Amino acid sequence: MDITIKFKDDLRDRFVALLDSKRGIQTTFANVIGKNASYFSEIKRGNPVNALHLKAVGIVFGPDKVSELLGITSNSKVDVDTIHKNIVSLFKQKELALELNRELLKLERINPAILVEILQFIKFRRQQESVVAGESEAVGSGTAKDRNNSVK
């Protein structure tokens, strides 16, 4: 199953569970965004959750509930193993991603605290690459990879 379709289906399932968990919640959601309650019934019939649906959840329950529905908070009931598998499946270089994960696992066994330092380094490098890519787009000189190759 395509990861995008799975994400949409999981989001819809969590949203329907929220609708079913509280009596009258569809009407409350509809009132805060100026729609009919049937606007939310569409989700139960298989239509996808959209930004307006999530906006209503945010207004009524707050942003943490929206994050939970999206599966992006530590309080979420979403399984971390599933999230990790989904992320790894997005890599184009799957073998390299697997090797990186294996090496990180070995390193964690030696010194668990070092993973924080590695994460900081990765974020720093990602920011650098974003800046370089942004600069190269601005001057029209190709991608960051092209720039790195021309320096060598």
C-alpha positions in Angstrom: 0.0 0.0 0.0 1.3 3.4 -0.9 2.4 5.3 2.2 0.3 8.4 1.3 -2.8 6.3 1.0 -2.1 4.6 4.3 -1.5 8.0 6.0 -4.8 9.3 4.6 -6.7 6.1 5.7 -5.1 6.2 9.2 -6.0 9.9 9.6 -9.6 9.2 8.5 -9.9 6.3 10.9 -8.5 8.4 13.8 -10.9 11.3 12.9 -13.9 9.0 12.7 -13.0 7.5 16.1 -12.9 11.1 17.5 -16.3 11.8 15.9 -17.7 8.7 17.5 -16.2 9.3 20.9 -18.1 12.4 21.8 -21.8 13.0 21.3 -22.7 16.1 19.3 -19.1 16.8 18.3 -19.9 17.0 14.6 -22.3 19.8 15.3 -19.8 21.6 17.4 -17.1 21.2 14.7 -19.6 22.5 12.1 -20.5 25.5 14.1 -17.0 26.7 14.7 -16.1 26.7 11.0 -19.5 27.7 9.6 -20.4 24.4 7.9 -23.2 21.9 8.1 -22.8 18.8 10.3 -23.0 16.7 7.2 -19.6 18.2 6.2 -18.1 15.9 8.8 -20.3 12.9 8.0 -18.6 12.8 4.6 -15.5 11.4 6.3 -17.5 8.5 7.7 -18.5 7.8 4.1 -14.8 7.5 3.0 -14.0 11.1 2.0 -10.5 12.2 3.1 -9.9 14.6 6.1 -8.9 18.0 4.8 -7.4 21.1 6.4 -10.8 22.6 7.3 -11.7 19.5 9.3 -8.4 19.8 11.1 -8.9 23.5 11.7 -12.2 22.6 13.5 -10.4 20.1 15.7 -7.8 22.7 16.5 -10.4 25.3 17.5 -12.4 22.9 19.7 -9.6 20.7 21.2 -6.4 22.6 20.5 -3.3 22.0 18.4 -2.2 19.0 20.4 -5.2 17.0 19.3 -4.5 17.9 15.7 -0.9 16.7 16.1 -2.2 13.5 17.7 -4.6 12.9 14.8 -1.7 13.5 12.4 0.5 11.1 14.4 3.2 13.5 15.1 3.3 13.8 18.8 4.9 11.7 21.5 1.4 11.4 23.1 0.0 9.9 20.0 -1.2 6.4 20.0 0.6 5.9 16.7 3.1 3.1 16.9 6.7 4.4 16.7 7.8 1.3 14.9 5.3 1.9 12.2 6.3 5.5 11.8 10.0 4.4 11.5 9.1 1.8 8.9 7.2 4.4 6.9 10.1 6.8 7.0 12.6 4.2 5.9 10.3 3.2 3.1 10.5 6.7 1.7 14.3 6.5 1.1 15.4 6.1 -2.5 18.6 4.5 -1.3 17.0 1.9 0.9 20.2 -0.2 1.4 22.1 2.8 2.5 19.2 3.8 4.9 19.3 0.3 6.3 23.1 0.4 6.8 22.8 3.8 8.5 20.2 2.5 10.9 22.4 -0.5 11.7 25.4 1.6 12.4 23.3 4.0 14.6 22.0 0.9 16.5 25.6 -0.3 17.2 26.6 3.2 18.2 23.7 3.5 20.6 24.8 0.3 22.3 28.2 1.8 22.9 27.2 5.3 23.9 23.4 6.1 23.8 24.0 9.9 24.5 26.0 10.3 21.2 22.8 9.9 19.2 21.7 13.4 20.3 25.0 14.8 19.0 24.5 13.0 15.7 21.0 14.4 15.4 22.3 17.9 16.0 24.9 17.4 13.3 22.3 16.0 10.8 20.1 19.0 11.4 23.0 21.4 11.0 24.0 19.7 7.7 20.4 19.7 6.4 20.3 23.4 7.1 23.6 24.0 5.3 22.4 22.0 2.3 19.1 24.0 2.2 21.0 27.2 2.2 23.3 26.1 -0.6 20.4 24.7 -2.6 18.6 28.0 -2.1 21.6 30.0 -3.1 22.2 27.9 -6.2 18.6 28.3 -7.3 18.9 32.0 -6.8 22.0 32.3 -9.0 20.9 29.5 -11.4 24.0 27.4 -11.0 22.4 24.0 -10.5 21.9 21.9 -7.4 23.9 21.6 -4.2 25.3 18.3 -5.6 26.4 20.0 -8.8 28.1 22.7 -6.7 29.9 20.2 -4.5 31.1 18.3 -7.6 32.5 21.4 -9.1 34.5 22.2 -6.0 36.2 18.8 -6.0 
